[in-house]
């Protein structure tokens, strides 16, 4: 079996549990692989809560994300790609099984930045207000449940002429043990509105605080959401 070779490539993004690479054979797609390094397992083990650390280490973010994206694609088809990446399944890599998704790029071909990175570089989030309203309408209209809408999971695609589109690249699904919001439409919409109403003020507050400093990036997990490169 031929493996995608990623070991010699630099990931463009590194999260708490996964690394993201430009697909070596298709620059319009990315490959997400699970991290296995010690920093990852130590960080997960240190978290509290009712879920034991041994289970959290084994949790497969890729499998969960694939299920959510496939569920949405069955309902919406490719129209989901306006604000969500399409999932193309899995491929074997030299770093383990990789999840293949659309890679969000700006109008000039460079990989799009997260809201966290933009704000930390001095970007005024008010320029994204219209794009946020469009995303909100999309999530509500199609009843797409999400986890907390974090600034590092929202990518701002630059369309040119100061026009933007927000794409949610992680955090889909209802984390509730009993997902009644998925089954009962009115509860689903209520939950989506609650997430949206909290996210925008949090983004504005984050900007007012100056974003993430270089020092904080080096010493904490706040480095998540910053690109290592832009795929030029």
N, C-alpha and C positions, 0 to 999 in steps of 0.2 A: 504494500500500500504506500502510495506517495504521500509524503507529509509536506505541509506548508512550512517553510523554513523561516522562523521568526527570531531564533536565538541571537543572530548577528544583527538584528534590526533594533533601533531605538523606539520604544513605545512613545506614542504622542501623548498618551494620558495614563496616569497611574492613580487608581483609587485604593480604598482600604482593602478591597478583596480581589480586584481585577486589574489587569493591564490591557491597554488598547493599542493595537497596531494598525497601520495602513495595510490593507490586504496586498501582498506582494504581486498579485496577478491582476488586481482590479482596484485602481486608486479611488473609485467611487464607493468602495465598501471598506469596512473596518473589521478587525478580528478581536474579540474580547476573550481573554484567557484568564483562568483563575490563578491568583497568586498562591505560591507555596513557600515563600521565604519566611524567615523567622519573625521579621517585623510584623508581618501580617498576622501570624498565629498569636503572637504575644498581645497585639492590640486587641484582637477579638476575645482572647481569654480574659483580658482585664475588664471587660464590660460586665456589668451586673445584670439583674433581671432574673426572670424565672427560667429562661432557657439555659441549660448547662453549657459551658464552654466547649465540651467535646462535640456536642451537636452543632454548635455554630461553626466550628471549623469544617464540618462536613457539608454544610449548607451550600447548595450549588446555585449561585445567583444566575448563572447562565441559563440553567434549565427553567428557573422560575420566570425570567424575563422572556424566554422563547415562548413559553405557554401563554403569557399575557399578550404578546405581540401577535401570535398566531390567532388567538381568540378575537382580537380586534380586527385583524385582516379578514377573517371569515365574515365579519359583519359589514365591513366598510370597503374592502378591496384596497386598491392603491391610493384612494383618496386619503387614507390615513397618513400618507407620507408628507402631507402639508405641515404637520406638527409632530410627527413621530417617525422613527426609522422603521423601515420594513425589515423583517427577519427573513434570512435566506437559509436558515438551518445551520448545521454544524459541519465543520471540516476538521480533520485530524492535523495537528501541528506538532513540531518538535518541542512544544511547551505544553502539550496536552490538548484536549478537545477545545476547539475555538468556536465561538458563536459569531456568525457572519451577519452584519447589519449594514444598512446605509450609513455612509460617512457624510456628515454635514459639512459642506464647504461654502465659503463666501463666493460672491460673483466673480472674484479674481482667481478662484481656484484654491485659495488657502483654507486650511481647516478652520472652521468657525470657533470663536472663543466663547467660554461660559460667561454668564452674567457676573460671576465672582471675579473672574480675571479682568473683565472690562472695567468694572467699578474700581478695582484695586489699582488700575492704571489711570484713574481720573475721569472715566467715562460718566456722563450725566445720565442716570437711569430714566429720567423723564423722557428721553428720546425713545425709550422702549414702551412707553405707556400704551400707545396704539397697538403695538404688537402683542402686549400682554392682554389687552381686551380681546383681540382676535383669538388668542390661545384660550382664554376663558370661555368664549362663546363656543369654540370647537369642543372643549372638554364637556361642557354642559349639554350641547346639542346631541352629542354622541354618547353621553353618559359614560365617560371614561374615568374610572376611579384611579386615584393616585395615592401614593404615600405623601409625606410632607414635601412640598415643592421647594427644594433647596436650590440656592443660587448656583451651586456647582453642577447641578443636573439640568439646568436650563441653558441651552446654547442659543446665542443670538446670531442668526444667519444674516450677514450683510448683503442686501440685494442691490446696493448701489444707491446714490442720491439720498443718503440718510434714510433709506427704507429698510425695515428689519422684519424678520420672522423668527419667532421663538419655537424651538424644537426641544421636546422633553426627551432626554437621552437615557434616563434611568429613573427608577422610582415608581413604576407602574404597578397597579393592583391595589387591592384592599388588604392591609396587614391584619385585619381582625381575624381572630380564631374562627368565629362563625360569621361568614361574609354576607350578612343579611342585606347590606347595601347593594350587593350585586343582584340580589333576587327581587328586591322591592324598589321599583323606580323612584318613588318619592323620597325614600331614604338615601338612595344613591345620589340624587341631585342635591339633597341637603348636605351630604358629606362633601361633595365636590365644591359647593359654594363655600363651605366652611374652610376648606383648604385654600381656595382662591382668595378669600377675604383676609386670611392671615399672611399669605405669601407676599403680596405687594408692599404692605407696610414694613414687613421685615426687610425687604430689598432696599427700601428708602432709608430705613434705620441703619442698615449695613453701610450704605453710601455715606450717610452723615458721619459715621465713625471712621471714614477714610479707607474702608476695605481691609485687605490683609497686607500687613507689612512684610518686607523681605525677611526680617528677623523671625516673625511668627511663622512664616512658611517653612523656614529651616528647622524650627523646633517643634512642630506639631503637625497634625493631620490636616490643617487648614491649607496645605499645599494641594489638596485634591481640587480638581477643577482648573488647574493651570496647565497649559500645554507645554510639553517638552520641545516640540517643534510643530510646524504648521503644514507639513507635508508638501513643501515646495519641491 
